[in-house]
Amino acid sequence: MNPEEYLDALLTLPNIDDELIPQVSRDGRWVAWTWFHTGPTTDVFVAPTDGSTPPIRLTNTNQNTFLISWTPNSRAVIVEQDKDGNERAQLFRVDLAKPLEMIPLTEAEPNYFIRGGSLHPREKWLVYGANVHPESGVETEETWIYRQDLDSGERVPLAHPKKGGYTVPKLNAQGTHILYTRNDLHPAGQQIWLVDIDGKDDRELFNFGDAVKTFAVWHPDGQRALVLTETPTHRKLGIWELGSADLRWLIDDPARDIQTAFVPAGCNEAIVVENQQGRVRCSFLDIKQGNETSISIVEGNLIPLAPMPDGKWVGFYYSARQPGDIVRFERENPEPEKFVSLTQVWERTTLSRDQLAPAEDFRWHSSDGLPVHGWLYRPSVKARGTIVYVHGGPSYHSPDYLNAQIQFFVRQGFNVLDPNYRGSTGYGLPFREAILEDGWGGREQDDIRTGIETLIEAGIAQQRKVGITGTSYGGYSSWWAITHFPTEIAAAAAPICGMTDLVVDYETTRPDIRPYSEEMMGGTPSQIPGRYYDRSPLHFVQNIQGKLLIVQGGQDPNVTPKNVDTVVKALDMHGIAYELLNFEHEGHGIHKVENQRTLYLRLVEFFERAFS
C-alpha cells in the first residue's frame, strides 16, 4: 500500500476508545458501544451477546454520536450528539426495534453542558446533570442535578452543588435514589452525595477528606454501591448498603492500583479493574466471601463486562495490534486465539495484525531519578526520525492500544515514543500525584525530555531529528518543548488544541474544568499569578528556534481558540515563523475522519521537512 492507501485503511478500521467501555444491557442479551471509523463521524452500534447476528448500526449521522446508557427495560439506548465538537450535547433515545430513528429527549444546541442521562424505570423521567439555572435558563458554573418530565419537558432541580465540577448522576435500578459527586470543599477533592428522586433528601454520603477523591457506582440490585476512595498511597474499595451508615472494605492494599470496579447484572462478583505498568489487569471479587480470582492474559488488555447463560463471558479486548473488540471468552482460559468477536472487526478491514506496530516497553529515569515508562513503536525500516506523541490529561495514561495516528507515523518510517510522564494514571497513586509537587510545566516535562535523551543515547533517535506532538495536555507539552528544549532535543513541534496562556485557558475553559486547573497548579491565577505566568509557553515564544505547526479545533470548549489567538500575536510580535492549521468544525481534538486524514498527512509532511 502507498501512504494514502494505508492511511485510508487505518481510518476505516473500526475502533472502540479505551475509555468508552461497551455496555451490556440489564437483561444480558445485548451489548452496545460507540464505534469510531465506521463512517465520517462516530456512531453507536449494538450486537446480541450470543453472537447470533452481526452488529446493528443504531445511529448514522454527520455529527459525532456517543452511547450514554441503556434504558431499564433493555429495549433502547440513550445517546448524545453535539455539533462539531462543541460538547453542548442533545440527548436522544434509540429503540432496538427502530434503529437509525433518534427520538429527541432534550433541547437541540443548548447553551449548557449535559452530563449523563438515565431513564427512570417508569420511563416518564430523565435524570441528568446540567450547568443551567432552573429559572433563568442562564449557564452556571455549577452542575445541577435534574429530573426532566419527558411529556411536559418540565425540568425539576433535585440537587445544587455549590461549585463547578464534572459530575455524572447515577440512578439506581428502582429509580428511588441518585448518587452524584461534589467538589465544594477543595479543587482536588470529590465527595459522594445521595439525593432521592423527589429532591427532598439531599445529603453527603461519603467524605474522607476535603482533598480526597471518592467514587461510587450502584450494584445492580439498586440497594448497594461499590465505593472507591483514595488514601495517601493507594485507592481502597468497599461496599455500602442503602439506609446503612456502615461501609465494609473489600480491598485495602498499597500494592494495588485499582482504577474502577463494578458489578455486572446477573453476577454476584465485582469486576476489579487495575493498572500494572500501563496495562489493564482485572480480577473477579466475591463480595460476600472476599475471594478474588485474577484473569491471566498474555497479550493485550481484557475487561470482563458480563456473564452469559452458557457460562462464557463477554469482554472488551484491545492492544496496539488489536482494534477495540467485544469478545466472548472462557473465564477459566481467556486465550485470545479462542476469543469469538461480536463486532467482527477484522472482517471490516483489509489490514492485518502484521501491518500494525506493537507497543514495546521503554523505560528510563528522569532528572530527579524517578523511573518513567512509555511505549516505543519502531518502523520495519531504518527510521527517518522520531516523533514524541504526548498524551493528554494529564490524569490519563497511554495504554497498549491501537492509535491510528501513531500507526501512520510508524508506517511512514518514524520511531514514536509515547511517554507516560509523572501525573499519568496507570502507575500508582503516588506517581499520578507527583505532578502536583511542581504544577504544570514542572518535572513532568523533564520526564519527556529525558525520555528523548535516553533514545538518543541508545542510538534509537538522532539529534535534530526529533519532533513532538499531542492533543490537549499533549499540545501544551509540545508548546513547552519548542519553547524550552534545544533543537537537538526538539527540532519541531505540532501542538494540537494545546494551552498557551494558562490564565486565558483558565478564564475561557468549560466551568467544570476550572477546579482541575486549580488542583494541578495549586491555586487560581489570582492566588498564584507568578506560577501561571512562568508555566505559560506564551511568555517564552521568543526562544523558539525549531519548526512550529499549530493545530486547533474552532469549536473547542476545553482549550478554546483564544489560546491560539493570544499566542499568534506573540509569535508575530517576535517574528517567529509558524504554520497554522485550523479545523473550524472540530472541537477538542480532531475527530472527523476527513479531517484526521488531512491532519495526519500534514503532520508527516511537516516532520519530514523539519528533519531534512
CORGISUL-V534054 format. One line per field, one symbol per residue. ss: DSSP state (H for helix, E for strand, C for the rest). phi: phi as a letter, one per 20 degrees, with the letter a starting at -180 (. if undefined). psi: psi as a letter, one per 40 degrees, with the letter a starting at -180 (. if undefined). Layout:
ss->???
phi->???
psi->???
This chain:
ss->CCHHHHHHHHCCCCECCCCCCCEECCCCCEEEEEEECCCCCCEEEEEECCCCCCCEECCCCCCCEEEEEECCCCCEEEEEECCCCCCCCEEEEEEHHHCCCCEECCCCCCCCCEEEEEECCCCCEEEEEEEECCCCCCEEEEEEEEEEECCCCCEEEEEECCCCCCCCCEECCCCCEEEEEECCCCCCCEEEEEEECCCCCEEEEECCCCCCEEEEEECCCCCEEEEEEECCCCEEEEEEECCCCCEEEEECCCCCCEEEEEECCCCCEEEEEEEECCEEEEEEEECCCCCEEECCCCCCEEEEEEECCCCCEEEEEEECCEEEEEEEECCCCCCHHHCEECCCHHHHCCCCHHHCCCCEEEEEECCCCCEEEEEEECCCCCCCEEEEEECCCCCCCCCCCCCHHHHHHHHCCEEEEEEECCCCCCCCHHHHHHHHHCCCCCHHHHHHHHHHHHHHHCCCCCCCCEEEEEECHHHHHHHHHHHHCCCCCCCEEEEECCCCCHHHHHHHCCHHHHHHHHHHHCCCCCCCHHHHHHCCHHHHHHHCCCEEEEEEECCCCCCCCHHHHHHHHHHHHHCCCCEEEEECCCCCCCCCHHHHHHHHHHHHHHHHHHHC
phi->.fgfffffffedefbdffedfgceffemeccdbedemdafcecdcbbffemfcfgdfecbcecfccfdaefgemdbcdccbddlmfmeedecdcegfcfmeeefdcfflfebdecmqcefgfmdccdbdbecffdemefcfeeeeccdffeenfddfdbcgecfrecdfceffemebcebdccfeageebdedccefemecdbfdcbdqgddeccbbffgfmdcbecccedfdadddcccdgndeeceedcbcgeedfeabbdffmcedeeddcdclndeccbddfffenfcceeececnccdfdaedgenecdbdcaafdcggcdcebegfbfegfdfdfeelffedbefcgfedefeefccbdefdnffccbdddcfedffercdeddfepfebbfefbfdfffffgffendfcddedfgoffncnfgfffffffdngmdffffgffffffffffemeddgmccccbrdmfffgffffffecefffecebbcfdldfdcffgfffdfgffegffffffenqegfecgfffffeeggecffefceeccecbefdfeedfgfffgffffffffemefbdccddfdcdeoddfgffffffffffffffgffef
psi->iiddddddddeehiihheeghihhideeeihiihhifeadahihiiiheeediiihhdigieihhihdiiideeeiihiihahfeeegihiihhidegiehhhhdiiigifihhhaghhidefeihhiihghhdddeihidihihihhheddehhhhdigidiiihhhihhidefdihhiiifddideihihihiieeedghihdhheidehhiiihiideeeiihhhiiideaiihiiihheieihhhdhgheeighdiiihiifieiihhhiihfeihhiihhhdddeihhihhhdhahhhhdiiideeiihihhiadehihihihihdegghdeeihhddfdeeeieiideehhihihhiihadeehhiiahhhiieihieahhhhhiabegiihigihhddddddddeeiihhghgiieiiefiddddeddeddiifbeddddddddddddddeediiiefhihiiibdddddddddeediidddgeiighhfihdhddddddeiideddddddddeeaidddgddddddehddeedeeheaihhhhihdehecgieddddddddddddefhiiihhhgdfibgihdhdddddddddddddddddde.
